[in-house]
Amino acid sequence: MTAAVSTLQEEVRALARERNAVILAHNYQVPEVQDVADYVGDSLGLSRRAAATDAGVIVFCGVHFMAETAAILAPEKTVLIPDLDAGCSLAASITAEQLRAWKAEHPGAVVVSYVNTSAEVKAESDYCCTSGNARQVIDAVPADREILFLPDLFLGLWLERETGRKLNIWMGECHVHAGIRPADIERWHEEAPDAELLVHPECGCASQAMAFATERTQILSTESMITFARQSPKERFLVATEVGILHRLSREAPGKRFEPVRADAVCRYMKMITLHKLRDSLRHGRHQVTVEPEIAARARRAIERMVAIG
């Protein structure tokens, strides 16, 4: 770490104390932002922290739908995001209007929306979920009910295999995870026989990894990757998800070796949040994220079900 980065981090911490702010950062954030955050985690853990915090201000270092979720769960708090343009290709793959039309084609179906969706889509949903508790959410839906799952195709296919339930799946994808393909898994199986393979279920290779899995292959959410790596006796791990997770893995499982399955698995939206933008967000109160009260009230039901399950 350079002296300039260390100085900026100290300024960020001082501003957070002055503003009575908590800094929440997703696992895919750049290392210097992760290191200054009060909590680093996945979408489920971040949502729980946002709902429980006593701080008056939540600064969300992640993408826009995450800040929206915090604003819904903590409506009395001020929620800031350091860059308003930090969006999500997966969340953009379905609109509330499209979901309403899909629901009209399947009257009575239960709608389970991945948390990577807009507040308007959550408001049209019965349940939200994350990759960490998606299986438990599907299991909570009565067996005789039809399920519409959105928007991630690969997570939906993984859930079908894991739960044995037939799902109607929206054809959306994360541009980063979709780019991690079966050929990448095959190559690493051949080139690194000593390594554990950690695969996020959003990946385009997830079905391949399940179909040809060995005892070395683990399909895991980002938070479960952290737990598994800490507890595993193995020393080398190949990681199939956004590369930002490698920093936290190395920090929480020191002495172990973590390598990306694809070094170019980089979310440009996550990387829009920088230490300078975080400092300016705290200093100037930018950029506040709010959700229209009627939409927030409807979305809160689905989000609170997600937080309560798993």
N, C-alpha and C positions, 0 to 999 in steps of 0.2 A: 504494500500500500504506500502510495506517495504521501508526502507531507501535505500537499494541497488537498488530497482526498480526505485525509484525517482531519484537517482543519475545517473542511466543509461539513463533515459528519458531526463534529462538535458543535458547529453553528446550528445544524438541523436539530440536534438533541436539545440545545438551549432554547430554540424557538418552540419546540414541542412542549417543553416544560412551561414556558411563558404563556402559550396559548391553551394550556390544558388539553393537549391533543395526544391521541394515540395513533401510531403509524403502523398500518397493517400492510404486509407485502406478500404477494403470491410467490410460490416456489420458482416461477419462471422469470422473476425480476433480475436485473443485473446485480452482481455480487455486492457492490458498494451500497446499493439500496437495501438489499437483504440484511446487510450487516448493521445498518442503522435503525432497522425496524424494531418495534416492540414485540411483534409476533410475525412469524413467517409460516405459511402453511398452504393447504389446498382450499378450494372454494368452500367446503363444508366447515372446516376449522375457522376460516376467516369470517364466515357468516355467524358462527357461534360467538366469536370474539366481538364482532360488531354489536350483536344483540345484548351482550353482557357488560360491555364497557361502561365505566363511570365517567370517562372523559367527555368533555363537552364537544370536542371536535374529533372526527375520524378522518384521517388522511389515508386514502386508499391507493396503494401502489399496486395497480393491476390494470384490468381493462374495464370499460364503462359499465358492462352489465353487473360487475362485482360491486362497484360503487352504488349502483341503483339498488342492488339487493340490500346493502348496508343502510341506505336511506329508507327503505321499506321497513326493515327490522328495527331501526332506531329513529323513528320520525322526529323525535325531540332533539336529535343531535344535528350538528352541522357536518355534512359529509363533503369532503373535497377530493378531487382527483387532479394530479399535477399536470395532466395533458388531456384535454377533452377529446382529442382525436384518437385516443387509445381505444380502438374498437375491437371487434372479434368477427372473423370470417364465418365462424360457425353460427354465432348469434344472428348474423345478417342473412342466414340461409332460409329463414322463415319469418313471416310477418304475422301480426295478429289477424289480419284479414284472411290470409291463407289458412291459418289455423281454424278460423270460424267456418270457412268453406269445407275444410276436411272434416270437422266435427259434424257438419250438416249431412255429410255422406255416411256417417257412422253414428246415428242417434243412440244415446245411452252409453257410448264408449267412455272409458276412463282415460283421461289425458295425463300422461306422465312426461313432463318436460325437463330435460337436462337443464342445469342451472345456467348454462351458457346460452341464455335467451334474454330478450328484452323484457322489461317490466310489463309491457302490453301483452306479450305472449304468456308470461306467467299468470297474468290476470285471467286468461282463458283456460288455465290448466287446473287440474285437480290435485296433482302432486308435482313438486320439483324433486330433483335428485342430483347427486354428484356421482362421479365414478366410484367414490368411496362407499356410497350406500345405495347405489342403483339396484343392486340385487335384492336388498332388503325391502326397498320400496315396491318393486314388482311383486315380491312375495306377499306384501301387505294387501295387494288388490285381490278381492275375492276371485276364486278360480273360474267362476262362470261369467266374469265380466270381460268384454272386449277391451283391449288396451291400444291406444294410439301413443306411440313413443316417438319423441322428437328432440332435437333435430339431427342427431348424429347417427349415421348409418352403421358405422363400425361398432360403436358402443351397443347399438340395438341388436346387432347380430351376435355379439358376445353375450348379451343378456338372454337371448333366446336359448343359446347353448347352456348357459349356466342355470337357468331357471326351468327349462323345459316348457316355457310358455310360448305360444304363438303371438307375436307382436305385429301390429301394423306400424311400419317404420318409415319415417320421413327420410328423404334422400339427401340429407345435408352432411357436410364434413368440415373438419378443421383443416385448413390448407397445410399446416405443418405436420400434423399427425398422419394425414392421408398420404403424405409424401414418403413415409417410412413403409417400404414395400416388402413383400415376401422375399424378394431376391436379397434384400439386405440381411434378413434373418438367416437365410441359407448360407450366405457368405460367412457370417460370423460363427455359425455353427461349425463350419469347416476350419476357420482360421483361429478360433479361440476355444478349443475344447476344454480348457481349464476354467472357463468363466461361467458365472451365473448370468442368465439373460432376463432382464427386467423389462416388461412390455406394458405400455399403457393401453387400455382397451379401446381408446379412440384411434389407434394406429391402423393404417391400411394393411398392416401385416398381422393384426391380431387374430383373425380367423386362421391364417396359416400357422401361426404360433400355437394355437389351440389344437389344430388338426394334427400337427407333427410334433407336439410338445414332448420333451423329455423331462427327467427330473431336474434339469438345469433351467427350465423355462418357467417364469412366474408372470402371470397376467395380473397387474397391480395398479391401483391408483397411485398418484404421486406420494401421498402420505404413507401408504402401505409400503412403497419402495423404501422409504426412510427406515421404517420399523424393520423390514426384512433385512436390509443391509446391515443394520446394527447387530442383529441377532445371528446372522449367518456366519458359519465358520470360514466361508470362502473369503479369498483376498481380492479377487478380480470380478468386476461386474460390467456387463455391457447394457447400456440403458437406451431403451427405445421410447423417447418422449422428447419434449422441448429441452434444449441443452441447459437452460437455466437451473434445472434441478441438480446438476452436477456439483454446483457450489455448495448447496446445502448437504448433499450426500457426503461430500468430502469433509465438511465441517462436523457432521454428526457421527460419522464413522471413520475417524482418523486412522491413517495407516493402511487403508484399503484403496484399491485402484478402481476408478470409475471412468468409463470411456463411452462416448456417444455412439450408437449404431450408425447415426448420420450426423456428421459435424455441422451440416447445413440446416438442421432442424431448429430453426430460429424463428420465433414469432416477432415480427417487426412491430406489432402493436404493443406487446409487453415491453419491448426495448425502448419504446417512446418515453417511458418514465425514467428520468435521469436524476442524479443527486442534485444538480442545479435546479431542475424543475420542482423537485420536492422542497428544496429550500425556499424557492419563490412562492410555492403554494402556501407554505406555512407563514411566510412573511407577509403576503398580500391577501390571504384568504381566497386564493383562486384554485381551482374552478369549482364552484358549488354544484352538487348534483342533487336534484330534487325530482320527486315523482308526484304526479297529479293525485290528490287524495283518494279519489274514487278508484283509480287504477291500483294505487298502493293497497287499499283495503282489500280488494279482490285478490291481488297477488300475494298478500301476506299469508293468506290461508294455505296456499300451496307451499310457500317457503317454510312456514312454521311446521308443516307436516314433514318436510325434508329434514329440518333441524332436529325434530323429535325422533326420527327413525335412524337406527344404526349408529 
